[in-house]
């Protein structure tokens, strides 16, 4: 799992001034699981990625790319199309 995903989630959570417990509650996950996501220990399901993107109002594809460690070249090509 890329630490970039966890860092991105932490940035989004902190930008809204949400505690781990508050964000976890909104995302319908446990706060220990959110901690594991932010630390890069766990990999989220696509369903959870979509919930996160919806809640934080960010592009789901961005989070999928980060979470799934898709090669940067592929990401650049996908952005063009």
Backbone as a ProteinNet text record, in pm:
[ID]
protein_1_A
[PRIMARY]
XXXXXXXXXXXXXXXXXXXXXXXXXXXXXXXXXXXXXXXXXXXXXXXXXXXXXXXXXXXXXXXXXXXXXXXXXXXXXXXXX
[TERTIARY]
84	0	87.2	54.9	130.1	99.3	204.1	176.2	106.8	112.6	49	-100.2	-166.1	-310.2	-341.3	-271.9	-295	-266.9	-160	-126.6	-237.1	-290.2	-397	-522.1	-558	-676.4	-656.3	-537.7	-508	-519.3	-464.4	-474	-619.2	-699.1	-840.4	-913.1	-885.2	-949.4	-908.9	-780.5	-731.3	-778.6	-794.3	-843.6	-984.6	-1058.5	-1194.1	-1197.5	-1080.3	-1068.4	-1147.7	-1141.7	-1211.4	-1115.1	-1162.4	-1083.7	-1092.6	-1007.1	-1014.5	-1152	-1201.5	-1332.9	-1445.7	-1441.5	-1545.2	-1543.7	-1425.7	-1414.9	-1456.5	-1411.8	-1446.8	-1598.1	-1660.3	-1805.8	-1875.4	-1831.7	-1891.3	-1871.2	-1757.6	-1726.4	-1780.7	-1839.8	-1896.6	-1791.3	-1676.7	-1570.4	-1523.6	-1449.3	-1397.5	-1278.5	-1257.6	-1144.2	-1010.4	-998.8	-872	-843.6	-948	-928.9	-884.6	-941.5	-900.2	-754.1	-713.2	-572.3	-485	-526.6	-449.5	-443.8	-552.8	-553	-455.3	-460.7	-373.5	-226.5	-199.4	-61.5	-13.1	-102.3	-63.8	-56.6	-116.6	-114.7	-222.8	-337.2	-451	-477.9	-536	-577.5	-729.8	-786.1	-932.6	-995.9	-1119.6	-1196.4	-1234.1	-1272.3	-1316.4	-1441.5	-1527.9	-1649	-1612.3	-1517.5	-1475.7	-1408	-1328.8	-1265.3	-1372.2	-1477.3	-1586.3	-1657	-1677.4	-1738.7	-1649.8	-1518.9	-1423.9	-1426	-1423.2	-1421.6	-1550	-1661.7	-1788.8	-1791.8	-1750.5	-1753.3	-1662.1	-1539.5	-1444	-1452.6	-1543.4	-1565.4	-1436.4	-1372.4	-1253.3	-1278	-1199.4	-1212	-1179.5	-1274	-1254	-1138.1	-1121.6	-1012.3	-876.3	-863.9	-738.4	-706.4	-806.8	-784.9	-758.6	-826.7	-802.9	-659.3	-614.1	-476	-377.8	-398.1	-306	-312.4	-432.7	-450.3	-399.9	-415.8	-378.8	-238	-166.2	-29.1	-15.6	-108.2	-103.2	14.7	88.1	207.1	177.9	268.2	250.1	229.6	296.7	280.4	138.1	80.7	-57.8	-150.5	-122.6	-204.4	-200.8	-84.9	-72.7	-150.9	-144.1	-218.5	-369.1	-412.9	-554.4	-602.7	-518.6	-556.2	-577.3	-493.8	-504.7	-637.3	-678.7	-801.5	-915.6
-119	0	123.5	215.3	339.2	429	484	576.9	703.7	730.3	847.5	851.9	736	731.6	775.9	718.4	754.2	900.2	950.9	1092.3	1179.8	1139.1	1217.6	1219.6	1104.3	1096.4	1183.3	1175.6	1257.7	1406.2	1446.5	1587.3	1630.8	1546.5	1579.8	1591.2	1498.3	1499.2	1622.4	1652.8	1767	1899.5	1903.5	2025.9	2059.8	1957.5	1979.9	1986.5	1981.2	1984.7	1873	1754.5	1639.1	1552	1503.1	1405.9	1271.4	1178.6	1043.5	982.1	998	941	1004.1	1135.2	1202.3	1156.1	1153.8	1111.9	966.4	881.6	739.6	721.3	794.8	786.1	826.9	936.3	983	881.4	812.9	715.8	576.2	561.3	433.2	322.6	360.5	264.9	289.6	196.7	216.8	312.2	382.5	474.6	400.5	279.9	206.8	171.2	140	110.3	235.7	349.7	474.9	504.2	478	494.7	406.6	281.6	189.6	237.9	293.8	349.8	466.4	555.4	672.5	634.9	525.1	479.8	394.5	362.9	281.4	133.5	91.4	-49.5	-127.9	-67.6	-132.7	-70.5	-151.6	-106.5	-99.7	13.6	26.1	-45	-86.4	-142.6	-28.3	-65.3	39.5	108.7	34.1	94.3	201.9	171	269	387.9	363.6	474.5	568.2	512.3	594.9	674	610.5	681.7	796.2	769.2	872	987.6	955.5	1061.1	1143.2	1077.1	1147.6	1238.3	1186.1	1263.7	1385.5	1365.5	1475.2	1555.8	1513.5	1582.8	1594.3	1478.6	1468.6	1361.9	1364.9	1270.7	1128.2	1037.9	898.2	836.1	871.2	814	848.8	971	1011.1	916.9	890.1	803.9	659.5	612.8	476.5	463.7	560.9	557.3	551.6	635.9	640.7	510.3	463	344.1	217.7	210.6	88.2	93.6	202.8	219.8	200	257.8	249	332.6	276.9	340.5	483.7	576.1	717.1	739	660.4	675	645.2	539.6	505.1	614.8	667.4	774.8	896	930.3	1043.9	1020.6	900.7	866.7	876.1	822.8	826.2	970.2	1057.8	1197.7	1265.6	1230.4	1289.4	1251.5	1126.7	1079.4	1096.5
0	0	0	-82.6	-91.9	27.1	89.6	199.5	150.4	19	-37.5	-13.2	-17.5	6.1	148.9	243.9	384	410.8	350.8	367	309.6	193.8	129.3	216.1	270.6	357.2	481.7	539.9	658.1	623.6	509	466.6	452.6	388.1	368.4	501.7	591.9	723.9	803	802.4	879.1	819.3	687.7	623.5	670.5	709.2	761	913	974.2	1120.8	1187.2	1127.9	1183.5	1262.7	1375.5	1450	1378.2	1417.3	1360.3	1385.8	1505.3	1540.3	1458.2	1441	1362.8	1217.2	1157.7	1017.8	1002.1	1092.3	1085.8	1095.2	1183.1	1198.3	1069.1	1009	883.7	770.6	772.6	667	697.1	815.3	858.8	868.6	927.7	956.6	1099.4	1155.1	1290.6	1286.9	1396.4	1397	1395.3	1456.4	1439.8	1293	1217.7	1075.7	1000	1033.6	970.4	1002	1123.5	1160.5	1071.9	1052	968.1	824	773.9	638.7	629	726.5	724.1	737.7	807	823.9	706.6	614.3	500	529	640.5	680	605.8	585.4	519.6	383.2	296.2	163	160.5	123.4	123.8	4.7	23.3	-87.7	-182.2	-302.8	-396.7	-345.1	-280.1	-223.5	-121.3	-34.4	65.9	-0.4	-103	-174.8	-230.2	-283.7	-339.9	-228.7	-113.6	0	46.4	54	95.5	-3.4	-132.2	-234	-229.1	-207.7	-198.9	-75.7	36.8	161	152.7	101.2	95.2	-34.6	-123.1	-250.4	-333.4	-351.1	-436.2	-541.9	-645.9	-755.6	-708.9	-727	-686.2	-761.9	-888.1	-966.7	-907.9	-857.4	-792.4	-677.6	-593.9	-478	-519.3	-621.8	-670.3	-719	-796.6	-845.6	-730	-631.3	-517.9	-438.6	-410.2	-327.3	-394.5	-522.9	-594.6	-652.8	-626.5	-672.1	-823.1	-896.8	-1042.4	-1091.1	-1182.7	-1236.5	-1281.1	-1250	-1282.8	-1431.6	-1516.3	-1660.8	-1701.7	-1647.2	-1676.8	-1627.3	-1510.7	-1455.8	-1547.9	-1599.5	-1689.6	-1818.3	-1872.2	-1994.1	-1966.1	-1854.1	-1819.5	-1803.8	-1752.8	-1735	-1870.2	-1967.1	-2100.9	-2167.1	-2147.7	-2211	-2116.7
[MASK]
+++++++++++++++++++++++++++++++++++++++++++++++++++++++++++++++++++++++++++++++++

